[in-house]
Amino acid sequence: MIAPRSAEYDLRERDAIREVLAETRPDLVVHLAAVVGGIGANMATPGQFFYENAAMGIHLIEESRLAGVTRFVCIGTVCAYPKHAPTPFREEDLWNGYPEETNAPYGLAKKMLLVQLQAYRQQYGFEGIYLLPVNLYGPRDNFNERTSHVIPALIKKCDDALTSGADSITCWGSGRASREFLYVDDAADGIVAAAARYDGEEPVNLGSGQEITIAELTTLIAELTGFGGEIVWDQSKPDGQPRRWLDTTRAERDFGFRAGTELREGLKRTIDWYRATREDATQASIGSGSKS
Ligand SMILES: NC(=O)c1ccc[n+]([C@@H]2O[C@H](COP(=O)([O-])OP(=O)(O)OC[C@H]3O[C@@H](n4cnc5c(N)ncnc54)[C@H](OP(=O)(O)O)[C@@H]3O)[C@@H](O)[C@H]2O)c1
């Protein structure tokens, strides 16, 4: 098994893709590489998020087919769902509307890879499957304040306030939007189970099936970090998608996946990891943030 870094093989370059496939000759490719970020990063660099995610995926799928790869697992995203999809989001509703505007370029770029895999299955019999993970979190997440997602951003805000003695933190939006979160180890288990047991053309949600508002999440993170100050909502900033909650029955039915980590437990582990490696985490994320 190899997990090459972008410095070794830049997947935006078709030659680099050919090279890594020729050198490693994989039977199975799990396409996880992407440029990702929170609402701020998506709004700041929508063109880059569209182009790089589309280009990496399109070329990797085509070159994998040409190289004789027997199975391909493509990691999509919940950002591909329509802005107002009925909750819980069912895979059947994936095409019933345009995604929420702030992350549409990212979500649609990745959604095209589902179309590509379905077309390749039909024309070439290429065994590609497509998974739709909900928001992910856990140890080793990106804590760079410019590019991080909501959980690391909130952990860092609370932790910084405790260090500086600030008596309030300011958070984006109204707090009324909802999200669902999947712990990193559960996401990895789900991907492995799907790779081993699922071979259908239909996309499959990967989630925990638990919805929580951003205000509730913030209160929980404040409690777990020990921050007791005021939480101020900056409503001049966007909420992003109004609700996110996945129907996870297909993953359970088709490959027996069910998330096992409670949010509270997963958050505790993430906070512990961040505090143990605070300096390294911030420095490493600043480095990787330059690409997104
Ligand atoms: N995070 C979430 O909440 C979430 C939710 C749903 C789906 N997903 C999907 O899950 C996957 C992993 O996301 P993540 O949050 O773990 O992202 P991440 O931590 O930023 O990791 C992305 C990876 O992509 C690699 N990469 C980026 N540009 C590349 C390039 N040009 N060539 C080669 N590799 C490149 C990076 O490699 P280097 O570090 O070596 O640069 C990095 O290891 C992505 O497909 C994402 O769309 C994430």
PDBQT file of the ligand as one rigid body, heavy atoms in Angstrom, charges set to zero:
ROOT
HETATM    1  N1  LIG A 301     -12.682  17.066   5.450  1.00  0.00    +0.000 N 
HETATM    2  C1  LIG A 301     -13.971  16.873   5.250  1.00  0.00    +0.000 C 
HETATM    3  O1  LIG A 301     -14.842  17.314   6.033  1.00  0.00    +0.000 OA
HETATM    4  C2  LIG A 301     -14.429  16.092   4.049  1.00  0.00    +0.000 A 
HETATM    5  C3  LIG A 301     -15.806  15.836   3.904  1.00  0.00    +0.000 A 
HETATM    6  C4  LIG A 301     -16.240  15.097   2.809  1.00  0.00    +0.000 A 
HETATM    7  C5  LIG A 301     -15.329  14.623   1.883  1.00  0.00    +0.000 A 
HETATM    8  N2  LIG A 301     -14.005  14.899   2.048  1.00  0.00    +0.000 N 
HETATM    9  C6  LIG A 301     -13.083  14.360   1.051  1.00  0.00    +0.000 C 
HETATM   10  O2  LIG A 301     -12.190  13.500   1.719  1.00  0.00    +0.000 OA
HETATM   11  C7  LIG A 301     -10.906  13.536   1.072  1.00  0.00    +0.000 C 
HETATM   12  C8  LIG A 301      -9.833  13.872   2.087  1.00  0.00    +0.000 C 
HETATM   13  O3  LIG A 301     -10.119  15.167   2.624  1.00  0.00    +0.000 OA
HETATM   14  P1  LIG A 301      -9.294  15.758   3.844  1.00  0.00    +0.000 P 
HETATM   15  O4  LIG A 301     -10.167  16.688   4.559  1.00  0.00    +0.000 OA
HETATM   16  O5  LIG A 301      -8.585  14.639   4.549  1.00  0.00    +0.000 OA
HETATM   17  O6  LIG A 301      -8.252  16.636   3.060  1.00  0.00    +0.000 OA
HETATM   18  P2  LIG A 301      -6.726  16.986   3.390  1.00  0.00    +0.000 P 
HETATM   19  O7  LIG A 301      -6.404  16.646   4.790  1.00  0.00    +0.000 OA
HETATM   20  O8  LIG A 301      -6.491  18.372   2.898  1.00  0.00    +0.000 OA
HETATM   21  O9  LIG A 301      -5.954  15.970   2.475  1.00  0.00    +0.000 OA
HETATM   22  C9  LIG A 301      -6.018  16.109   1.099  1.00  0.00    +0.000 C 
HETATM   23  C10 LIG A 301      -4.869  15.372   0.485  1.00  0.00    +0.000 C 
HETATM   24  O10 LIG A 301      -4.879  15.665  -0.913  1.00  0.00    +0.000 OA
HETATM   25  C11 LIG A 301      -3.550  15.712  -1.339  1.00  0.00    +0.000 C 
HETATM   26  N3  LIG A 301      -3.426  16.595  -2.498  1.00  0.00    +0.000 N 
HETATM   27  C12 LIG A 301      -3.916  17.863  -2.660  1.00  0.00    +0.000 A 
HETATM   28  N4  LIG A 301      -3.541  18.364  -3.853  1.00  0.00    +0.000 NA
HETATM   29  C13 LIG A 301      -2.799  17.390  -4.457  1.00  0.00    +0.000 A 
HETATM   30  C14 LIG A 301      -2.112  17.305  -5.696  1.00  0.00    +0.000 A 
HETATM   31  N5  LIG A 301      -2.110  18.318  -6.574  1.00  0.00    +0.000 N 
HETATM   32  N6  LIG A 301      -1.454  16.147  -5.981  1.00  0.00    +0.000 NA
HETATM   33  C15 LIG A 301      -1.428  15.117  -5.109  1.00  0.00    +0.000 A 
HETATM   34  N7  LIG A 301      -2.069  15.135  -3.921  1.00  0.00    +0.000 NA
HETATM   35  C16 LIG A 301      -2.735  16.276  -3.596  1.00  0.00    +0.000 A 
HETATM   36  C17 LIG A 301      -2.759  16.296  -0.178  1.00  0.00    +0.000 C 
HETATM   37  O11 LIG A 301      -1.454  15.780  -0.228  1.00  0.00    +0.000 OA
HETATM   38  P3  LIG A 301      -0.207  16.577   0.496  1.00  0.00    +0.000 P 
HETATM   39  O12 LIG A 301      -0.614  16.716   1.945  1.00  0.00    +0.000 OA
HETATM   40  O13 LIG A 301       0.931  15.678   0.281  1.00  0.00    +0.000 OA
HETATM   41  O14 LIG A 301      -0.110  17.916  -0.185  1.00  0.00    +0.000 OA
HETATM   42  C18 LIG A 301      -3.517  15.761   1.040  1.00  0.00    +0.000 C 
HETATM   43  O15 LIG A 301      -2.885  14.612   1.559  1.00  0.00    +0.000 OA
HETATM   44  C19 LIG A 301     -11.047  14.558  -0.046  1.00  0.00    +0.000 C 
HETATM   45  O16 LIG A 301     -11.330  13.875  -1.239  1.00  0.00    +0.000 OA
HETATM   46  C20 LIG A 301     -12.228  15.415   0.373  1.00  0.00    +0.000 C 
HETATM   47  O17 LIG A 301     -12.872  15.996  -0.719  1.00  0.00    +0.000 OA
HETATM   48  C21 LIG A 301     -13.537  15.610   3.104  1.00  0.00    +0.000 A 
ENDROOT
TORSDOF 0
